Amino acid sequence: METIAVIGLGSMGKRRIRLLKNQLGKKVIGIDTNIERLTEVTEIFHIPCYSSIELALNNHNIFAAVVSTSPLSHATIIHTLLDKKIHVFSEINLTTEHYNELIELAYKKQCILFLSSTMLYRQEVSYISDITRGSQNMNYSYHIGQYLPDWHPWESYKNFFVANSKTNACREILAIELPWLQAVFGDITDCKIVRKKTTSLELDYLDTYFIILEHTKNNHGSFIVDITCRPAVHSFTLFSENLLLQWNGTPETLLVYNPITCQMENPHFTEKIIKDPHYADNILENDYLEELKAFFDKIEHPLHQYYNFEDDLKTLTIIDKMES
């Protein structure tokens, strides 16, 4: 069985291991420089763990790797993996550091360089995309917010990457949400933004964004991003002359207006929901599982199209403009 390495054994790394091992039946090893994490993961998942890529390679023929470390460390790790002809799944990067170099190296080494974009694998997003396909002149309002200390209640917000202004929490939300908004409503052609500080959190960046987005096909949206709301808020409304859709972040809360019955109705999604009680209600494990499946599909079928580093370069350029 092929060996899959998960590099970075924090909360996301543990999630990837759990899904790879329990849902996909993969042979998994862990890599982290933190000895406490190595011990913890070995005990929880009963897998071999190593303190470096080199040590892991001395003991295993690694077929593919999932990079779940903090974003600013991704580029160096990905370069090392690609250079050794290992397929790479990367969590979101939040900066474009060495993007072109990594894209070229993956091509040279004939390796898959895959990028996480969780919302694109959400069944509700697929449904919204299907019912709006080919439509134009649509409008939406969207509010995503969650108080930052509640993101990782088991640790201080100062101790993970969102404390850094280069990889700040609002930037992460944008990097997660903009890909699906553009997939559904078209490329962003212009945006206007107002930012402010709402919380008293010890952060050196603004924590509340009010954004007006203009898309192709005369589609428009208002988007509020914050790390202030408690409890977490996920509120989406799509409206046009012939469509009204509301969604509060979970499958059962998606409602579409039926003009025949004059009722808001749920499409009744059939996919079994996988939840982790450590996270907010709108965070589902299914999406993280589906993108891992897509990664292995991309390895087997390189011509299949998924969100990639080239796409993300465009997204991060838009975010850079918003934050400039």
Secondary structure in CASP SS format (residue, H / E / C, confidence):
PFRMAT SS
TARGET T0000
AUTHOR 0000-0000-0000
METHOD secondary structure of the structure
MODEL  1
M C 1.00
E C 1.00
T E 1.00
I E 1.00
A E 1.00
V E 1.00
I E 1.00
G C 1.00
L C 1.00
G C 1.00
S H 1.00
M H 1.00
G H 1.00
K H 1.00
R H 1.00
R H 1.00
I H 1.00
R H 1.00
L H 1.00
L H 1.00
K H 1.00
N H 1.00
Q H 1.00
L C 1.00
G C 1.00
K C 1.00
K E 1.00
V E 1.00
I E 1.00
G E 1.00
I E 1.00
D C 1.00
T C 1.00
N C 1.00
I H 1.00
E H 1.00
R H 1.00
L H 1.00
T H 1.00
E H 1.00
V H 1.00
T H 1.00
E H 1.00
I H 1.00
F H 1.00
H C 1.00
I C 1.00
P C 1.00
C E 1.00
Y E 1.00
S C 1.00
S C 1.00
I H 1.00
E H 1.00
L H 1.00
A H 1.00
L H 1.00
N H 1.00
N H 1.00
H C 1.00
N C 1.00
I E 1.00
F E 1.00
A E 1.00
A E 1.00
V E 1.00
V E 1.00
S C 1.00
T C 1.00
S C 1.00
P H 1.00
L H 1.00
S H 1.00
H H 1.00
A H 1.00
T H 1.00
I H 1.00
I H 1.00
H H 1.00
T H 1.00
L H 1.00
L H 1.00
D H 1.00
K C 1.00
K C 1.00
I C 1.00
H E 1.00
V E 1.00
F E 1.00
S E 1.00
E C 1.00
I C 1.00
N C 1.00
L C 1.00
T C 1.00
T C 1.00
E C 1.00
H C 1.00
Y H 1.00
N H 1.00
E H 1.00
L H 1.00
I H 1.00
E H 1.00
L H 1.00
A H 1.00
Y H 1.00
K H 1.00
K H 1.00
Q C 1.00
C C 1.00
I C 1.00
L E 1.00
F E 1.00
L E 1.00
S C 1.00
S C 1.00
T H 1.00
M H 1.00
L H 1.00
Y H 1.00
R C 1.00
Q H 1.00
E H 1.00
V H 1.00
S H 1.00
Y H 1.00
I H 1.00
S H 1.00
D H 1.00
I H 1.00
T H 1.00
R C 1.00
G C 1.00
S C 1.00
Q C 1.00
N C 1.00
M C 1.00
N E 1.00
Y E 1.00
S E 1.00
Y E 1.00
H E 1.00
I E 1.00
G E 1.00
Q C 1.00
Y C 1.00
L H 1.00
P H 1.00
D H 1.00
W C 1.00
H C 1.00
P C 1.00
W C 1.00
E C 1.00
S C 1.00
Y H 1.00
K H 1.00
N H 1.00
F C 1.00
F H 1.00
V H 1.00
A H 1.00
N C 1.00
S H 1.00
K H 1.00
T H 1.00
N C 1.00
A H 1.00
C H 1.00
R H 1.00
E H 1.00
I H 1.00
L H 1.00
A H 1.00
I H 1.00
E H 1.00
L H 1.00
P H 1.00
W H 1.00
L H 1.00
Q H 1.00
A H 1.00
V H 1.00
F H 1.00
G C 1.00
D C 1.00
I E 1.00
T E 1.00
D E 1.00
C E 1.00
K E 1.00
I E 1.00
V E 1.00
R E 1.00
K E 1.00
K C 1.00
T C 1.00
T C 1.00
S C 1.00
L C 1.00
E C 1.00
L C 1.00
D C 1.00
Y C 1.00
L C 1.00
D C 1.00
T E 1.00
Y E 1.00
F E 1.00
I E 1.00
I E 1.00
L E 1.00
E E 1.00
H E 1.00
T H 1.00
K H 1.00
N H 1.00
N C 1.00
H E 1.00
G E 1.00
S E 1.00
F E 1.00
I E 1.00
V E 1.00
D E 1.00
I C 1.00
T C 1.00
C C 1.00
R C 1.00
P C 1.00
A C 1.00
V E 1.00
H E 1.00
S E 1.00
F E 1.00
T E 1.00
L E 1.00
F E 1.00
S E 1.00
E C 1.00
N C 1.00
L E 1.00
L E 1.00
L E 1.00
Q E 1.00
W E 1.00
N C 1.00
G C 1.00
T C 1.00
P H 1.00
E H 1.00
T H 1.00
L C 1.00
L E 1.00
V E 1.00
Y E 1.00
N E 1.00
P C 1.00
I C 1.00
T C 1.00
C C 1.00
Q E 1.00
M E 1.00
E E 1.00
N C 1.00
P C 1.00
H C 1.00
F C 1.00
T C 1.00
E C 1.00
K C 1.00
I C 1.00
I C 1.00
K E 1.00
D C 1.00
P C 1.00
H C 1.00
Y C 1.00
A C 1.00
D C 1.00
N C 1.00
I C 1.00
L E 1.00
E H 1.00
N H 1.00
D H 1.00
Y H 1.00
L H 1.00
E H 1.00
E H 1.00
L H 1.00
K H 1.00
A H 1.00
F H 1.00
F H 1.00
D H 1.00
K H 1.00
I H 1.00
E H 1.00
H C 1.00
P C 1.00
L C 1.00
H C 1.00
Q C 1.00
Y C 1.00
Y C 1.00
N C 1.00
F H 1.00
E H 1.00
D H 1.00
D H 1.00
L H 1.00
K H 1.00
T H 1.00
L H 1.00
T H 1.00
I H 1.00
I H 1.00
D H 1.00
K H 1.00
M H 1.00
E H 1.00
S C 1.00
END
